[in-house]
Structures are given as structure tokens and as C-alpha cells.
Amino acid sequence: MAKRLYFIAKPSYQGLIVEKTIHFENFRGQSLNQKHKSIESMHHAIRAYESGGKILEVSSDSPDPLGRKLTGDALLAETRDGNRVPVMNIFESAKVFEKGGPYRDLLEADPADVSKDQRLKSSGRLLGFHFEDVPYSLTPRHLFFDWIYLKTLYDRKELHEELAGYDMVTDIGYNMSTMFASSARACAYFISLYHAGLLDEVMKDLDSFRKIYTMVF
């Protein structure tokens, strides 16, 4: 059995999204077929607890093309110098540790190699992030990644309506205990903001964006 988080785009007294955990049968093996079976198993388990709603898997292993387009490695952000780089490259290259960072060269590295860079594992405790002359703290925990991800997605208008058709979002590879960055969580925020008519207001600037972590309905 495996345990993962899933994210419900449902504004409530708890905030813009609801996070829950689900236990499901995990199928071992690295083949795409095995991973798809695990995703199907997770979604089946979720449907046993939730009353309806469409579920989108956002990962490189997603059976849905939209889910693959929305991963942090695939979604390209435009930096202030005009380059287009994966959101995940920005996230990893902006990390500031006790003994090093930010490692700016990771901004233009192959996405497949970024997370394997040993400096990200050997530089001590993570202290925060620094990107384009702006420092970001670790509080709220997901703020920096969610900001750069949603700012990028906000500019991809052609994806908005399709993504807004989903109610819940998963990521089969997301480790809730060790990972800060979750494209699935960010997508759930997007869906809630879209349906609440708050996207334009929240995405005006960073101060406006911070409100999503305290916004309740």
C-alpha cells in the first residue's frame, strides 16, 4: 500500500483548497503501464471517499496530456531577461542554504539533471529562496513555488478552461514529508481562484498573492 496527498479545489472555511491523504494499492515497477495502474488505483480509492468530481494527475507519468503539460519540468516561465525556463529550474536554482546557494547555473540546466545536483543535498539546511533580486522566506512553506508556478500558468490562457474543468488534483510522485514544490497543489489553487473569479486580483503582485494562504469562504 502507498499513501499520497490529493488536493480538492473547494473553497471553504479551511481555505481555497482541501488537502487529504489516501491509501491505495501501489503497483511496483518503472514501466509506464505500472505507473498508470498505480494512478488508476489512487483515483479509484479517492472516488470511494469523494462524491463525484473529475480528477487530474499532474506528473510526467500522467495518462492525461494536460497533466504532463502542467508539471514543473514542462511548464516554461519567462525570466526578466527574456529566457524561457522550466518552473522547477527556477525553484531549484533559487534555493539558499546554510553552506551555499543560490546555484544560478541550474536555471539553464537540463531539467532531468537539476534535482540530481549534489549541491542541493550537501549544502546544509534550506534557509529560503532568492530570485530576480527578491528574497523569499520559508513561510508560508509553499509560497515561492506556488507564486512562480501560478504566475506562469496565469499567462498560459489556453490552458485555463481545460484545467478549470477538474475538481481534484493528484501527483503520484509527490512526497509529502520532503518536498516543498507541488504542481498538483498549485493547480488546485488555480482551479479555486478561477471559479471564484479571483485570478486577476490575486495575481497582480506578490503581496496580493500572499492572500491565498489566509483566504477563507
N, C-alpha and C positions, 0 to 999 in steps of 0.2 A: 504493500500500500504506500501511497505517497500523499503528501499534504501540500497544498498550494493556496495562495490568496486568490480571490477573484473580486472584481470591483463592479459595483452596481451604480449606474448613473441615475441616482434617485435623490434629488434634493429633499432634505428632511431636517429634523431638529439636530441631527448629528453633523450636518454639513452638506456639501454638494454631492458627495459620493458616500456609499456604504462599502466598507471592506469586510469580507468574511473569509473564513478558511473552509476548505473542502477536502475530504479524504476520498481517494479514488484508487482504482487498480492501475498501477503503472506497468507498462509493457517494456521489458528490457530490450536493449539493442539500439544501435545507432542508425539503422536504416530509416528512411523517411516513412515507410509503411508502419514501422513500430511506433514512431513518434506520433503519427496520425491516429493510431489506435489509442495511444495514451491521451491525446487531446479529446478524442471522442468519448473516452471513458470519463474524463474530468467533466466535460459538458453534460454528459448523461447524469452524473452524480449531482451536479448543480441543479438541473431541471427537477430532480426529485425533491428539492427544497424550495425552489422558487416557482411562483405561479405564473408561468409564461414568460415571454421575452426572448429576444434574439441575443445570441452570444457570439462575440467575435474573438478569435485567438489572434493576438498581436505578437508574432515572433517570426523568425526566419523559417520555422518549420510549419507555419500556419497553412492549412489547406485552402485558405481564402486569399486570393491575390491582394485584397485590400490590407489584410493583416500583415502580409510580407512588406508591403509598401510603407507601413507605418512603424516599422522597427527603428530604433535609434541609429542603427547602422545604415539604414536605407534612406531615411528622411534627411534631405540635404538643406542645411541652413546657409544663408548668405552672411558672411562676415563683413565688417565695415570696410575692408579693403577690396571687396567685390568677389572674393573666392567663395565657392560653394563646397561645403564640407559636411560630413555626417554629424548629426547632433551628438552622437556618442563620442566622436573625436573631440568635440568642444568640451564635453563633460569631463573626459579623462585628462585632457591636456590642461585643464584649468585647476586641477587639484593641487592644493598646497599642504605639504606635510611638515612634520617636525624637522626632518632632515633633508628637505629638498622640495622642488616644485615651485611654481607650475612648470611642467615639461612641455614647452611650446612646440617642440618638434613633432609631438604626437598629433598636432592639429592636422597635418597633411600626410600622416602615415596610413598604410593600408588598414582599414577597419578590422580586418581579421587578425592583425598583429597587435593592435593597440592594447587590448586587455591582457595580453601575454607579456607586456613590457615589465621586466623585473623591478624597475624603479618604483612602480606603483605598489609593489608588495614589500619593498625593502627600505622605504623612506620614513618609516615610523608612523605615528598617529596622524590621521587626517585632521587638519585644522579648519579647512574651509576651501573656498574657490576664489580664483581671480581671473576675470575675463574682460578684455577690452577696457582695461583701466578701472573696472568696477569690482570691489571685493564682495564676496557673499559668505555669510556665516553658515553654520550647520543647522541653524534654527530659523524657520521650520526645516525639518530634515530633508524634505523633497523639493524645497523651493527652487534651487538653482536649476536642477534638471527640468522640472516642470515648466519653469519660465522659458528656457531656451527651446524646449520641445514645443510648447504651445504657441510661442511666438512664431516658430517656423510653420507649424500646422495652420495657424491663422492666415498665413499668406498663401496657403495651398487651397484656394477656394473650391477647386474642382473636386476635392475630397470631402468637403463638408457635409453635403446632403447624404452621401452614401454612409459615412460614418455615423451620422445622426440617426440612422435607421436601426441602430443597435441599442440594447438596453444594458448589457453586461459585457465586461471585457476580461480576458484571461491572458496569461503568459506562462506557458508550460515550463519555461526555464528560469522563472524568477525565484530567487532565493530570498525569502522574506527576512532572514536573520542577518544577511551580509551585504545585500545590495541596496544602494540608495536609489538608483535610476530604474524607473519602471515606465516604459512606454504605455503599458496597459492602463496603469493608474492615470497617467496624463490624458489618455484617450477618454477615460470615464469622466474626468473633469470637463473635457471639451464637450462631450455629449450633453452633460447637465447645463453647462453655460449656454450652449447653442439653443436648447429648448426653453431655457429661462430668459432668452433674449439679452444675455449679459456679456456676450463675447466682446463687442465693441468697447463697452465700458471697462471691462477688466483688462483688456489687452492694450490700453492706452499707454501705460508706462508701468515700471516695476512696482511703484507704490500702490497703484490701483490693483495690480495683480496679487499682491500680498493678501488682499481681502478674501481671496477664495478659501484661505485656511481658517477664517473665522465666520464665513458666511453661512447662515442657517436660515431655514424656511419654516 
